[in-house]
Amino acid sequence: MALALAAVLAATRSQTRILRRYLARLIAVGIPPRWARQVLLCQHAALTAVSTLLGMMIAVFRPSSSRRGSPASC
């Protein structure tokens, strides 16, 4: 589960920086700030959901190469 949390935090952190720049550009072009923030909030929610699912899949379904050395596989 720690791996899932780390994946979510890494994806969310990097994407937040990108979305801030994107928001500034949208506002500079003339898009209403309220609408632009709402769109970016939806994008951020979707990113968080997808990265959480992928992180959990990685944590639950580890690659078979990492299971070979475990005593439980003997």
Secondary structure, DSSP 8 states (H G I E B T S, - for coil): -HHHHHHHHHHHHHHHHHHHHHHHHHHHHT--HHHHHHHHHHHHHHHHHHHHHHHHHHHHS--HHHHTTSGGG-
